[in-house]
């Protein structure tokens, strides 16, 4: 596409994965720091095509290293306005994945890039051609951008110094939709930007539900659809409301069916279990069901340790993503925690039992006061036994539900001999919801790693259910000694 660069440029390279054995350098990501940001400026404030680097260049880095990385783009044009910043920013993911030998994942302060060994062997030895190519693609595809310049940062201290200001900018964007709700508008917005990695995913952005990546709110979607009607963000006429609590709309279902190539035909925007929203791979947080305690827990990318079910964010992200409706797992953007419709169909905050402390602290002002102290963090519980004890001690609302369900079982059993009780805390089966897996008419494909069990060879057990319709009253997994 462009002979002046030491790499090929084409949409055909979208979805290219650079594995560790093919990687020359890693930038930002879960074990480092970084961000990407776009700022709208006046025409006389931007020097078109200018590139600035603060920190070591690619030629100063050694194979196998990991470095912090940030990108700031300043744009100008007659039609450029601050409302477009988030949309232009999100397209960085799109355009940088056109570059052969560069992998770009995630968004905002979660960006994660890799440059391949092949790209370096072919002559890529500086970040400048990457920035120049990216700016060229931006201006070709988003013609309202008349001038653009780029600042890349690889200096750790400089990135650390700028991060508080950057986070404040993101927070200000997110706050815009606080007083606008789904019922106040006739149009939602869809985004298919991540279909190169998750071909059947359709992200539905509403006033009460931010995009999974957290980078696009309802106002951003509206601005994008207006200035780039052929782009990945588009209007969805929401149509008749089918389920006001779960958030199901005729118009959303129609778009889901067409844009997912028929993979699914129903979405409930505010449901965790029944026809949940799909997850791409760029989500900021994973929600996961803990069947032993009948609660939903959440973990974000910044928490690397195992959660109470024995799994890590990375373990569950692989099961959650891909553009599928996976019962028991759900990817969301952090700002969805602030929505009054947050998993409303499944109890909202009263169903939440655990989340990392830094994540809880970040959204604590939006957690109802009567539940906030009953939600555990890693300081309170690191396994199912300690989590159960915490929930009982704090009188979490789910504890009353346990008693109600147990009483109902006893009443139903009548004079029958009650079944022997299960082990105090059986080995966790991730992704299984007793009695409701999956919803009627829904196809499940749920990997279920069973933590803490041995198959005899020390390798553990993995059960994968595909294209199965299942109803499960109870799952008990016990380890027996021979």
Buried (B, 14 or more C-beta within 10 A) or exposed (E): EBEEBBBBBEEEBBBBEBEEEBBBBBBBBEEBBBBBBBBBBEEEEBEEBBBEBBBEEBEEBEEEEBBBBBBBBBBBBEEBEEBBBBBBBBBBBBBBBBBBBBBBBBBBBBBBBBBBBBBBEBEBBBBBBBBBBBBBBBBEBBEBBBBBBBBBBBBBEBBEEBBEEBEEBBEEBBEBBEEBBBEEBEBBBBBBBBBBBBBBBBBBBBBBBBBBBBBBBBBBBBBBBBBBEEBBBBBBEBBEBBBEEBBBBEBBBBBBBEBBEEBBEBBBBBBBBBBBBBBBBBBBBBBBBBBBBBBBBBBBBBBEEBBBBBBBBEBBBEBBBBBBBBBBBBBBBBBBBBBEBBBBBBBBBBBBBBBBBEBBEBBEEBBEEEBBEBBBBBEBBBBBEBBBEBBEEBEBBBBEBBEEEEEEEEEEEEEEEEEEEEEEBBBBBBBBBBEBBBBEEBBBBBBBBBBBBEEEEEEEBEEEBEEEEEEBEEBEBEEEEE
